[in-house]
Amino acid sequence: MTGCLFTLSRPPSLLVVALVLALPCLSAPARAQTAPDADKAPGTPVQSQAIQPPPSPYPTLPHVPGVSSAATIPLAAKSTLPNLAGAPSATGPAKGDVAFGAYQAGHYITAAQEAVKRLQAGNDPAALTLLGELYSRGFGVPYDPTKAADYYRRAAGEGDTNAMFALGMASLTGQGVPQSDIEAASWFEKAARKGHAAAAYNLGLLYLQGRGVPPEMGTAATWFKQASDAGVSDAQYALSVLLREGNGVPPNKPEGIRLLAAAALQDHVTAQVELAIALFNGDGVPKDEQAAALLFRKAALGGNAIAQNRYARLLSVGRGVPQDKPAAASWHLLAKSRGLGDVYLDGVVSSLTPEERKNAEAIARKWAVTTPGATALQTP
């Protein structure tokens, strides 16, 4: 569920967000009581209006759709094999494993040769799984998903949880085996019950979506928690939304926010956007526009169009960051090239001098080259 990252400049550390959540006394001081609070719903009175700066161009930032919309949740499609170097286990390679070391170094032919040697020396579930991975991707050997599934099945029969997870993914996508959500759920559950975190997350998604299993939010939350406790950022985000909305579980906003922050600190872009919105609005956390701006910027650098739009708005009026309309225009044009228009920000672009506008467009075009989903740059 994280986006493809590109780096323009490294944003400040997100530790400030952790401090805001852990120590409310460190949050930014409230704005002067004489300034109207544009984050309140329309019609909400302010304490004093002795000073009337131009109003903010947007109301309270809305919740960004997340796991409450099951169709938006991708299943984990990461490599079957995690980084197992130096992490011996019953079903993983031991420290100093030559075959897995070669695999992790990208020496796939050597990895295949070493795995075959191990199989010739005796039964070796980890070597079977490694060969399955190589054949499923065509790394160092011919691409052969059917042969890969055979290796996975042999390894799974010996209790290898990575192989069970791989068979779940193969069943889900029909790669080398008949497509079957029911089989996918079965393999994910077998692996999850043996502690495989990614399998637990995917099983939770299947229960959320009712694919191969009955739709059960409570059961989905249970599997999300297992994966979340193991540090899977997608699961932390998914469970945080269920907890904040009370969907399938008793509502628990503080815990939901804690998990949202945990996912954000692992560079989960959607979590960063939602946490930024919560910080900006003071929704479940102390209001802190500066911390919100940092998160919007980080997610914007991660290619999230919503974050690019929100950060542009903050820059346009100087909320949480110094006002910088040309920079706001660049971020807006980039978000717009990915399909997220904004009439207000079109006006900001139009208000620039010809030179400022030309520079903003040039910067946006440069960024668009490295941004997934960007189309031809559109200008007002």
Stockholm file with secondary structure:
# STOCKHOLM 1.0

chainA/1-380         MTGCLFTLSRPPSLLVVALVLALPCLSAPARAQTAPDADKAPGTPVQSQAIQPPPSPYPTLPHVPGVSSAATIPLAAKSTLPNLAGAPSATGPAKGDVAFGAYQAGHYITAAQEAVKRLQAGNDPAALTLLGELYSRGFGVPYDPTKAADYYRRAAGEGDTNAMFALGMASLTGQGVPQSDIEAASWFEKAARKGHAAAAYNLGLLYLQGRGVPPEMGTAATWFKQASDAGVSDAQYALSVLLREGNGVPPNKPEGIRLLAAAALQDHVTAQVELAIALFNGDGVPKDEQAAALLFRKAALGGNAIAQNRYARLLSVGRGVPQDKPAAASWHLLAKSRGLGDVYLDGVVSSLTPEERKNAEAIARKWAVTTPGATALQTP
#=GR chainA/1-380 SS CCCCCCCSSCCCCTHHHHHHHHCGGGSCCCCCTTSCCTTSCTTCCCSCCSSCCCCCSSCSCCCCCCTTSGGGCCCCCCCSSCCCTTCCCSSSCCTTCHHHHHHHTTCHHHHHHHHHHHHHHSCCHHHHHHHHHHHHHTSSSCCCHHHHHHHHHHHHHTTCHHHHHHHHHHHHHTSSSCCCHHHHHHHHHHHHTTTCHHHHHHHHHHHHHTSSSCCCHHHHHHHHHHHHHTTCHHHHHHHHHHHHHTSSSCCCHHHHHHHHHHHHHTTCHHHHHHHHHHHHHTSSSCCCHHHHHHHHHHHHHTTCHHHHHHHHHHHHHTSSSCCCHHHHHHHHHHHHHTTCCCHHHHHHHHHSCHHHHHHHHHHHHHHHHTSTTCCSCCCC
#=GC SS_cons         CCCCCCCSSCCCCTHHHHHHHHCGGGSCCCCCTTSCCTTSCTTCCCSCCSSCCCCCSSCSCCCCCCTTSGGGCCCCCCCSSCCCTTCCCSSSCCTTCHHHHHHHTTCHHHHHHHHHHHHHHSCCHHHHHHHHHHHHHTSSSCCCHHHHHHHHHHHHHTTCHHHHHHHHHHHHHTSSSCCCHHHHHHHHHHHHTTTCHHHHHHHHHHHHHTSSSCCCHHHHHHHHHHHHHTTCHHHHHHHHHHHHHTSSSCCCHHHHHHHHHHHHHTTCHHHHHHHHHHHHHTSSSCCCHHHHHHHHHHHHHTTCHHHHHHHHHHHHHTSSSCCCHHHHHHHHHHHHHTTCCCHHHHHHHHHSCHHHHHHHHHHHHHHHHTSTTCCSCCCC
//
